[in-house]
Amino acid sequence: MDYLNFDLRLGEWNAPSRRAVAEVLASPAGEGNRLSISLAVEPLAGPGCPYATPQAAREVGLALAKSVFVGEIATLWYASYQAACDHEQGLRLRLHITSPALTFLPWELLYDARRDDFFVFDGRISIVRYLRLQAAPPALRPAGSLSVLAVGAAPLGTGPVDVSGELAHLRAAMEDLLASGRIRFHTCERATLERLQQALLDLGPDVVHFVGHAEYDEELQQGFIILEDAQGRPAPLAATDLARLLQRYGTNLVLLNACETAVGAWAGLAPALVRADIPAVVAMQWPVEDRAAVAFSRAFYRALSLGKTVDECVAEGRVGVNVMSDNPCDWAAPVLFLRSSSGHLWLNGSRSGEAPSAPAPARGPEPGPEGPALQRRPFFRTHGPLVMPEDRYLLIERPELRQVLRIAQQPSITHYIALLSARQTGKTTFLFQVMDRLRPSQACVFVDLALLRAQEAPSSFRLVASQLAGQLGDLLGPRYPLPDPSRVATSVDLVEFLEAVAKGVPLPRIVLLLDEVGALSREVSDVFYNTLRSVFTQGRGGNAILGKYLLIFSGAVDLYDLTFGTTSPLNICEKVYLQDFRLEDVQRLVGLFRYLGAEVSSGAAERVYAYTEGHPYLTMRLCALMEAEGVSHVNPQAVERAVEQVLVEDDNLRYIIRELERDAPARRRLEEIVLGGRDVPFSRNDPVLASLEMLGVIRPSQPCRVRNRIYALSLERYLRA
């Protein structure tokens, strides 16, 4: 399920008066003012669950809800819930708790008097605890087979915990998942720090599941897990040290089956792990009986293996506990700390996978395209952007995607984004990937500025307005009427239109993706981009409505000029340079020939990479030519034949040569590099070298060199002619 976020801050706790401050930071229905609230519920005082009956839990949940969901907060909550229902989405209550004492309150027991049930048993509602950090949520990592490392420790003198028994129960709970290969399960018993580090290094697990003891030092406001030393004695490991260790080995999810792991606003165990860029942590606010822990794990991991959001996994776990446990409130013990903006912890959705994400022969063959995907001919595409879902097997997750998502998911917008790369390098495809990843938490609108070639400024303003109104209208439906774009004709009209749209959109951010920046004429470009700069300036200057906009520009030489220099209208952008594919990406694409019925020789993908060095278009072009030839055996000889065809006739090579014919300084500098063999230091402050980079013929290396072997062969023929 996709979720909208309701961000509620709780802080400034005053113990004598039992008052705190609540504030809606963001929601589908808007922001709220600071509100002083009175809390009658006592924080949890001991390690055990203090709610012996369902009635006691209900009373506490009602008291918490009545304390917080009052006045404007209640209005925004119910309006946001209705918006989520209208769009068939969930509503995620993200609690930003800034006072340590408030972390001891059982917020997971919040009770809805209207429905006469706990919030968390509403299938649309998720309650998570969220740390407001000066960084974007962690970008998702590639999916593979789900690997779980169960870590257990029961040091001498720390109280009875049957670690071996609980780990055995945990394995038994996943038996069918293990048999089907959906989960791989490893254990690290009697865990010392050395054993834990070795297991993390050897296995690189996606999930770490800890069973044992933990504690929270209120004076230090620091959490610890209790490992063992070489003699089996207690060896406390501070939350910050554990966080550093897990971050190093790329753990995506941590489950802490130990009490006092959910408390603390900053250096508690779960908060410290979240601050270390671990996307999700499930911790316990009181101990649960073994049967409940097993029931939670069984339901949780089953949902996780199916590609559910972690919110849904926790919800399934709660239902499992509610059915199996004798304790009426064990289902409320798990606390979800979440930094993933979507609730998904891996790329590509389902853990079982639909398509090969990377070659991995040691693990056996990956699932590949089938059915309609294989019936499409040609399979490899060299024209137009790749889009989901029809092109999902050809899409490559490029490293720059994480960088762009981090900027786009910042709490406030400090820069717009300029995506810089040469023609035919996948910029439009990349923009669509950004849109897919940001939806539905942000409203995304794509505008192709190529439609504005030879148009005047009024047409430019009107196109943006009409595209914005049309796409947002499709997204939001008639419930949220938008202003009429046909009246937009000037820069002032456009800014007023953008402000009116932002007021009517019940999402915290609107992302406007502008492709083909160089399509506008010089005269129109100056007016148009200075208008968009004014939107940024006003948003940063205190206009919170215009501050909802994030603009992402895509282009090459023209965009570089617009972003370079103190007087350039788009020097407000953070520049992201799109790099070529890696060798493993090329290996994956060439490996797809197996699903077309062709044999792929060892070294074929490496030969493609040797000629293209990962250039997206050239890589796809060589594959398309081999497909058109109908090769039954993709080998180095087939690659050589495809390369010769490209050198004889290729639109992209012709385009580069035409541009060099118009730019004599660039052609002379290229002659020095290609024919003269001169080592030219690369600098983007050199306008000729910057132009050659954006044209796509050189790499920004030291010294700079021709981008790939195909370009080098073609340019040498051209320059010697």
N, C-alpha and C positions, 0 to 999 in steps of 0.2 A: 504494500500500500504506500502511496505517496502522501506526505504530510505537509500541512501548513504549520508554521511555528507561531506560538504564543509565548513571547519572552517576558517573564515576570521576575523583577528583581525584589529580593527580600533582604533587608539589612538594617544597620543602625539600631541594633538591639539594645534596649535599656532594661536591665534586669529588675531594678527596683520598681519601675513603673509598669513592667511587662508590656512595653510598647516597642513597635518596630515600624519601619517604613516599607511600604509596598509600592511598586511602580511598574506599569506596563511599558516596557522599552520598545516593543514592536509587536504588531499582530496584524492579521488580515483585515481587521476593522480599524486600525490606526494605533497611535500611541496614547499614553495616558499621563496624568500628572502624578506627582508624588503624593502619597496618601498615608497618613499616620494610622496604624491599626493596633488594636489591643489583642494580645494572645493569651487565652486562658489555659492553654494546654501546657503541661509541664514537659520539658525536654526529657528524653530517656535517661534514667539515672543508673541503670545497671546493665549487665550483659545479657540478661534474659528478656524474653518478650513480656512486656507488662500487661498485655491485653488477653486475659484468660478466656473471655467469651466473645462471641460475635457482637453482642450488644455493646460491650465495652469498646471494641474497635469502632463500631458505628458511631458511638457518642464522640469519641476523639476525632474521627473523620469529619463529623458534622461541625464540631467546634472549630476545627481548622478552616473548613470551607466558609463558615459564617464569619470568621475573623478576617479572611483575606478577600473573598469574593463579595465585596460590598460596593455600592455606589458605581462609579465609573468603571471599576475593574470588572464587576459583574456584567455591566452592559457590553463592554468590549468582548468579554469571554463568550457570552451567548451569541453575539453577532458573529464572532469568528467561528463558532461552532456551526452556525447556520451556513456560513460561507463554505466551510469544509464540506458540509453535507451537499450543498448545491453543486459542488464540483466533484463529488464522489471521492473525496480525499479524507484523510485523517487530520486530527488536530493534535499537535505535539506541545504540551505544556513544558516549556524549558525554564526551570527554576534557577535563577542566578542568585545564589545564596552567598552573601558577602560577610555575614557575621557567623563565627564558628559555632556559637551556641545554637543557632537556628538549624544547623546541620543535624542536631540530635533530635529534631522533631520528625515524626513519621509522616512525611508529606504523601507517601504512597497510599495512605489511608484516607485521603480526601474523599468526602462522601457527598454525592449529589442528591439533595432533598427532592428535586423535581422528579428524578427517575427512581428515587428510593433505592440507590445502589452505589457502590464505590465507583469512583471515576474510572479506575483501571479496568473494570469489567465492561465498560462501554467499548465495543470493538473499534470505535473511531478515535479513542483518546489514548495518548501515551504520555506518561509523566517521566521526565528525565531531569537530571541535575546537570547544569551547564556552567562551565567556567568562562567568564568573559575575559579573553586574552587579547593582547595587542598583536594578534596574528590570525591568519585565516585558518579555518578547520583543515586538518591534514587531508591531502589529496588521497584518493583511493589507490590501492595497489593492485597489480594484476591478479586475476583469479587463477587458481590451480585446484588441485585436490586438497580438501580441507584437512590440515594437519593439526592435531591437538596434543600438547604436552601436558600431562597431569603431574603436578609437583606436590609431594607430600613430605611433611616433617613433623615429628612428635618428640621433641627433646625431653630429656629426663627432667622430671619435676615440674612439668608445665600442664599437668592435668590430662585426663584420659581422652585420647582421640585415636580411634581405630583407623589409622591412615591406610594400612594395607587392605582392610575390609572395605573402606569407602572407595578406594581406587578400583577394587575388584567389582564393587557394585556399579561404579561408573562405567567400567568397560562392558559389564553385562547389559547395562541400559542402552548401550550403543551397538549391541551385537549385530543386529540386522544391517545397520549402517556400515559397520566394518565389513561384513560379508559382501555387501554390494559395492564396496570400494568408494562409497561417498565420503568416508572419514578414515583417516589414518590416526592411530592412537599409540602414544608412547608414554612411558612413565619415568619419573625420576624420584624414587623413594629415598627416605632418610636423607633428604636434600641438604647438602652443605653448599656454601657459596661456590666452591670449586666445581662440584657436580652439576649445579644449576647452570653455571656458565658453559661447561662442556656440552651439556645437553642442548642449550640454545645454539651454540656454535655448530654442533653436528647436524641438528635437525632443522633449524630456522623455522620453528612452528608458527602457524597462523594464530593459534589460540594457546594461551597458557592458563591452565586451570589449577589453582592452588588450594590444597586442603591442609589445614593445620591451625596454628594459633597466630593471632595478631593482637596488637595492642595500640592504644593511642595515648600519648603523653600530653595531658592537657596543659601542663606548665610549658613544655617545649612546643606545643601544638604541632606535634610530629607523629606520624604513624610508622609502625614497624611490622614486618612479618618476622616470625621466629623460625629461623632455620636451625640446623644442628652444626656443631663443630666436629672435629675428628673423633672426639670421645663421646659424642652423642649429647653434649650439653647444649643449652640454649645459645644461639648466636643471632641476636637481633640484626636485621637488615633494614636500614632506614628507607622510608618511602622514596626519597630522592635518589638513593643509590640503586634501588630496584628499578625505578623509572629509567635511569640512565642505561642500565643493563638491557632492559627489554627494548628500549628504543634502538639500541645498537643493532639488535638482531631482527628488527622489522616485524615485531609482533603486532597484529591488528586488533586483537581482542583479548582481554584478561578477565577471568572469573575468579573472584576471591571468596572461597567458601570458608570464611573465618569471621568471627565477630569483630566489631569495631573497625571494619575496613571501609565503611561508608561515611565516617565522620571526619570533621576537619574541613575548613574552608579553603586551605591553601596547601599545607604539607601533610594532610592526611593521606592515607594510602591511595585511595581512588583518585582524589584531585591531583596528586603528584604524578600519577601515571598519565592522566589526561593532559597535563601540562607538557609531558614529554612527547606529545603528538601521537599517542595511541588513540585511535578513533573511538573506541568504546571500552568501558570497564563496567562489569557487573559486580557489585560488592554487597555485603550483608550488614544490616544495621542491628541484627541480633541473630543468635545461633538458631539453626533449624534442625529438626530431627533427621536422622539418616534417610528414612523413607521419603521425606519431603525433598531432601537434596537430590535423591536419585530421580524422583518424579520430575523435578524442575529440569534437571540435566537432560533426561530423556526427551522431553518435549522441546526444550530449547535447541538442542543440537539437531534434532530432526528438522525443525523449521529452518535452522541455519544452513543445513545441507541442501535445502530446497531453494536457497537464494532469497529468503524473506529478509525484510529489514530487521535490524537488531531490535527495534521496538516490537515488532510482531513476534520475534523469538521470545522476548521476555514475557509478552502477554500470553503466549502459548505455555510457557513455563509456569506462570501463575495459575493458569487454569488447571494444569496438571497437578500442582501442589494442592489446590483447593479441593480436588477430587480425592487425592490420596492421603493427605496428612490428617492426623488426629488433632493437631494444634490448629485452632480456627484462624490464626493470623500468620501462619508461616508463609503464605503467599505474598504478604506485604514486606517480608524481610529483604528480598532482592531490591537493590537500588541501581538504576541504570544511569551511568555518567556517560554523556555522549558529546563527541566533538564532530562526528561525521554530519555534514549538513543534510544529507539525504536519508541517513539511517542504513544505507548499504555500506558494507565494509570492504567490498572488492569490486573491481571493474567487471563489466560484462554480466552483471546480475547473478544468475544462478551459479552456484559453486560447481554443479555438475558440468556446466559449460555447453555451449551450442556449437562452437567452432574452434578450431585450433588457434590458441593465442600465442603460441611459440612452439618451435619444434622441441620435443622432449623424448627422444627415442628410448631412453632408459626406462621410461614409465609406460612404454607400450604406445600403440597408435592413438592419436587424438581423434575425437569425433570431427567429421568434416562436413562440408555442404552436401546437401542431398535434395531430391525433389525439384521444386521450381527453381532453386538456385542453380542447379546444374543444367536445367533445360534452357536457361537464358544463353543466347549466343550473340556476340562474343561474351565470354565470361569475364575476361580482363578488360577493364575500361580505361580508355586514355582521354576521353573528352567528358567534360562536365564533372561536377562534384560527386563524391560518393556520399550516400545517405543511408541511414538506418530505416527499416531493417533489411532492405533488399541487398545492400552492399556490405552487410556486416562481416562477411568473410574476407573482404579486401581491405577493411579499415585497419589502420595502424594507430595505436595510442602513442603519440609522440611526446617526448619528455617535456616540451614546452607547455603541454596541456596542464600539467600540474602548476606551473608558474602562473598561467593565466587564471586558473581557478582560484588560486590563493589570493590573487589581487581582487578577483570578482567577489570573493566571499569575505572580504575584510568588513569589520563592523561599520566603518565609514569609508567613503570614497575619497581617497587622497590623490589619485591620478586616474586619467583615462588610459586606455591601452592602445598602442599602435603595433599591429602585427605586420612585421616587415619580412618580405621574401620576394624572390624573383617570380616571374611568370611561370606557370605550370609547375608549381611546387606544392600545391595542395592547400592553399590558404582558405579557399571557400569550404572545402571539406572540413578543415580544421574549425572554422567558425560554426559549422553545423554540429560538430562534436561538442563544442563549448555549449551551444544551446541545449543539446540533449542532456548534458550533465548538470546544467543550472536549473532546468525545469524540474518540478513545478514550483520550487520555492521562490523563483524569480521570474518575472514576466519578460520573455525574450522576443525581440522583433528583428527580423533580418531585412535589410534594404540593399538592393542591388543598384548602386549608383551608375552602372553602365547604361541604365535607362535614361540618364540625363545628358548623354552626349549631345552637344550643340543646343542645349536648352538654356533659357534665361533663369535668373535667380528666382523669380516667383514660382516657376515650375519646380525648381529644386526644393523649395520650402514646402510646396503643396504635395510633392511626392512623399516626402518624409512623413508629413501629417497624415496622408491617406493610408500609407503603409502601416503606420502606427495604429490608427483607428481601426483599420480592417483586421489586422492580425490580433490585436487585443480584443476586438469585438468577438472574433471567433473563439478566443480563449475564455473570455468572461461570460459571454452570452448576454441576453437582453436585460438581465438583472442590473447590469452596471452600464448605463448609457454613457456614451462618450461624445465629446463636442464634434461639430461638423467641420471636417477638414477642408471643405471647398472654399471656405472664407479666408484661408491662409494665403497671403500673397507677399508679405514682407517679413523681415527678420523679427520685428516686434510681434507680429501675428504668430510666428512660429513659437517664440518663447512663451507667449501667453497660452497658446494651444498646449504646449508641453506641460505647463503648470496645471492647466485644467484637467488634462488626462491623468497626471500623477495623483491629483486629489481624488479621482474616481476609481483608481485601481487599488484593490484591497490586498496588495502585496508590497512587501517592504522595499523592493528594488525593481527597476525597469532597465533591462539591458538592451541597448540599441546597437546592433552589429551592422556596420556600414562597409560594404565590400566595394572593390573597384574605385578606390579614392581618386585615382588619377583620371577618371572619366570626365570630370568637370573642366570647363575652360578656365583659363587663368583668371579672368575677371570675375566669373561666378564663384570660383574656388575661394577667393579672398573674402568675399561677403559671406558665403555659406559657412566656412569653417570658423570665421571670427564670431559668427552667431552662436555656433555650438560651443565655442570657447566661453562665451558669456553665460551659457547655461551652467558650465562648470564653475565659473567664478562666482555666480550668485549662489550656487549650491554650497560652495565652500564658505561663502560669506555670511551664511546664516539662514538662507532660504531652504528650510528643511524639505519642502516639496520638490524643488528642483534638485536637491541633494539626493533624491531617490534614483536619479539617472546615472547609469554607467554606460559610456560609449566606447565601443571597440572598433577601431578603424583597421582596414586591411588594404595593403597596397605595396608598391615597390618604390621606384625612383621618386615619384611625385609625393608619396607619403613621407619618404625620408626627408625631402626638402621642407615639407610642412612641419616637421618635428624638430628640425635642426636649426639652432640659432635662437638668440634671446628675443627676437621679434617675430618668430614664427608662430602662427596661430595655434598649432597643436604641440607646442613644446610642453604642454601640460600632461603629455602622455608618457607612460613608462613603455619603453621600447622592448619588444619581444621579437628576437630574430629566429625564424623558423629554420631548423636544421634539417639535413637530409636523413633518410632512414639509416638505421644501424644495420650491421651485417645480419643480426638475428631476425630483423624485420624482413630483409630480402630473402633469407632462408625460408621464412614462413610463407611468403608469397609464392616463391618457386615451388615449394612443397605442395601447394594446392593442385599442381598438375596431376598428382596421384589420384585426386578425386575426379579428374577428367579422363582417367583411364590410361595415363602415360606413366612410363617408368622415369624416375628422376635419379640420375647418376650422382654419385658422390663428387663434389667439386663443381657441379653445375651452378648452384646458387653463388658460390664463391667467384666463379667466372663472371656472372652477371654483375656482382658487386665490384669486381676489379675494373670493369668498364664504366659503371655508372656511379660508383661510390655512394650509392643509396639515393641518387636523385629520383624523386618520386615518379615524375613523368617518364623518364628514360627507363627506369626499372619496369614500370607497367607496360611501356611500349615494347620492350624486348619480349616480355611475356606474351603480349597480344600478338606479336609477329609469329612467335613459335606456335601459339594456338591456331592462328590463321593458316600456318603451314600444315597443321594437323600432325605434328610430330608425335610419334609413339614413344620416343625416348629423348628426354630432355638431358642433353649432355653438353660438354664444352663445345663440340662441333656445331650443334644446333644454335648455341649462343653466338658463336662467331658469325654464322650466316645471318642471324637477326641484326647483329651490329653492322654488318656491311649494308644491309637494307636501310638502316637508319642513316648511315653516312651518305648514302646516295640520295635519299629523299626523306626529309622530315620537316614538318611545319615549324617546330620550335627552333631548330637550327637555322632555318631561313629567316625567322623573326630576329634572332640575335645578329645575324649578318646584316640585315637591313638597318638595325639600330646602330651598328658600328659604322655603316656607310654614312650615317648622318652625324656621327660624333667623331670628328678627326682626332681630338686629343685622346679620347679613350682608345681609338684604334692604334695610335702611335705608342701609347703606354703598353698596350697588349702585345705589340710587336716586340718591345723590349723584353717582355717576360717570355713569350713563346719562341720567338726566333733568336733573340739576342742572348737568351739564357741568363738575363740579369736578375740578381736577387733584389727585389723591391720590397722594402719594409711596408707592411700594411698599416694604414691608419684611416679611420673614417673621417678625420679632419681634412684629408686630401680629397677634394670633391671628385676628382677623376677616378680614384680607386673606389670611393663610395658608390659612384655611378656604375662601375664595373661589377661591384658586388651585387647591387640591386638588379642589374641586368642578368646576373646569374652566372657569369663566366669565370669569376675568381672566388677563391675561398679567403676568409679573413684570417689567414695563417701568417706566420713569420718565418721566412718571407712569404708573401702572397703567391699563390700558384693557381693554375687553371683548375676549375672545379672538379673535373673528372676526365677520364681518358678519352671518352667519346668526344667531349668538347675540345680536348687538346688535339685530337686527330683532325677534326673538322676545321678548327681555327687555323691550324698549321697549313692545311690545303688552301684555305681562303687567303691567308696572309702571304703565301708564296706565289699565289696566282698573279 
